[in-house]
Amino acid sequence: MPIEITPEWLKTVSFQRYEKTTMGRARRLTAEDYQQRQGIILSLEGPERFEPGDYLARGVQDEEWPIAEESFRTNCEPIGEADAEGFFPYHAKDSVREACQIFEPFTVQRGNGDILSGKAGDYLVRSGNRTAIVDQAIFLKSYRPIVESE
């Protein structure tokens, strides 16, 4: 049975600081996308709801997840031209994250009710008020620890 990550549980773990080192790709989601996908993006961690106007992000292994429109505008910066599929490169305005590795299967309930699942060894990553699950292999390709200077 997976452990449920709750706000109380989060108070019991220590997070380390990491820098996101890779760029993502994203495109705006349309009403047509909403109809075709029935408002759901099947991320590695489970189904995630989206609305037209949100963004579809792709990572280092072509994994997909939605980013709410307001969150994208606030936290992401496009840095290039769109490709044939409409995806353009972007990076986070603030590349620093807090993360901890979870060594057993776990679940996280998002504010919108979506329940996402992590495997043993995956990472729980915090950025501002957003918490995400990142697959272990993807995390190791995409983040580097920040060494605090003494």
ZANU-310219 format. One record per residue (C-alpha): residue in three letters; x, y, z. Coordinates in steps of 0.2 Angstrom, whole numbers, padded with zeros to 4 digits, always signed. Example, Ala and Ser with C-alpha at 12.3 -4.5 7.8 and 13.67 -1.06 7.14 Angstrom:
// ZANU-310219
ala+0062-0022+0039
ser+0068-0005+0036
//
This chain:
// ZANU-310219
met+0000+0000+0000
pro+0008+0017-0005
ile+0011+0030+0008
glu+0000+0046+0006
ile+0010+0062+0006
thr+0000+0074+0017
pro+0005+0092+0023
glu+0008+0084+0040
trp+0020+0071+0032
leu+0029+0084+0023
lys+0034+0092+0039
thr+0044+0076+0044
val+0056+0076+0029
ser+0070+0086+0025
phe+0071+0093+0007
gln+0088+0097-0002
arg+0090+0111-0014
tyr+0093+0107-0032
glu+0095+0117-0049
lys+0085+0111-0064
thr+0097+0110-0078
thr+0087+0105-0093
met+0075+0115-0104
gly+0057+0109-0107
arg+0046+0111-0122
ala+0028+0117-0122
arg+0013+0121-0132
arg-0003+0129-0128
leu-0018+0117-0126
thr-0033+0121-0137
ala-0052+0117-0136
glu-0048+0103-0149
asp-0035+0096-0137
tyr-0048+0096-0123
gln-0061+0087-0134
gln-0048+0074-0140
arg-0040+0070-0123
gln-0057+0073-0113
gly-0048+0086-0103
ile-0035+0074-0096
ile-0016+0072-0099
leu-0009+0055-0095
ser+0007+0060-0086
leu+0019+0046-0079
glu+0012+0049-0062
gly-0007+0047-0067
pro-0021+0057-0076
glu-0020+0076-0074
arg-0034+0088-0078
phe-0032+0103-0090
glu-0042+0117-0097
pro-0040+0125-0115
gly-0027+0139-0113
asp-0016+0128-0101
tyr+0001+0122-0108
leu+0006+0104-0112
ala+0024+0102-0107
arg+0037+0088-0113
gly+0052+0083-0104
val+0069+0075-0107
gln+0061+0058-0111
asp+0046+0065-0120
glu+0035+0063-0105
glu+0020+0075-0104
trp+0011+0085-0091
pro+0000+0100-0090
ile+0005+0117-0084
ala-0009+0129-0079
glu-0010+0145-0090
glu-0007+0157-0075
ser+0007+0146-0068
phe+0016+0145-0085
arg+0015+0164-0087
thr+0021+0167-0069
asn+0035+0154-0069
cys+0041+0150-0086
glu+0050+0159-0100
pro+0049+0154-0118
ile+0066+0155-0126
gly+0065+0150-0144
glu+0054+0147-0159
ala+0040+0133-0160
asp+0044+0117-0170
ala+0032+0109-0182
glu+0021+0102-0168
gly+0020+0119-0160
phe+0031+0115-0146
phe+0044+0129-0141
pro+0058+0128-0129
tyr+0056+0136-0111
his+0065+0136-0095
ala+0059+0140-0077
lys+0062+0158-0072
asp+0068+0151-0055
ser+0078+0135-0058
val+0080+0132-0039
arg+0069+0118-0032
glu+0068+0108-0016
ala+0067+0089-0018
cys+0068+0073-0008
gln+0069+0055-0013
ile+0055+0044-0007
phe+0060+0026-0005
glu+0043+0017-0006
pro+0028+0019-0017
phe+0018+0035-0013
thr+0003+0046-0018
val+0000+0065-0018
gln-0017+0073-0020
arg-0016+0089-0029
gly-0027+0104-0025
asn-0039+0100-0039
gly-0042+0082-0033
asp-0030+0073-0045
ile-0021+0059-0036
leu-0003+0056-0043
ser+0007+0041-0039
gly+0026+0039-0037
lys+0037+0024-0038
ala+0049+0019-0024
gly+0065+0030-0028
asp+0055+0044-0037
tyr+0057+0062-0031
leu+0045+0074-0023
val+0049+0091-0030
arg+0043+0108-0023
ser+0044+0124-0032
gly+0034+0138-0024
asn+0017+0132-0019
arg+0018+0117-0032
thr+0023+0100-0028
ala+0027+0087-0042
ile+0033+0069-0043
val+0048+0067-0054
asp+0053+0049-0060
gln+0070+0045-0053
ala+0079+0043-0070
ile+0072+0059-0076
phe+0077+0068-0060
leu+0095+0062-0061
lys+0095+0069-0079
ser+0087+0085-0075
tyr+0093+0091-0059
arg+0110+0094-0050
pro+0112+0097-0031
ile+0116+0114-0025
val+0131+0114-0013
glu+0129+0127+0000
ser+0146+0137+0002
glu+0153+0137+0019
//
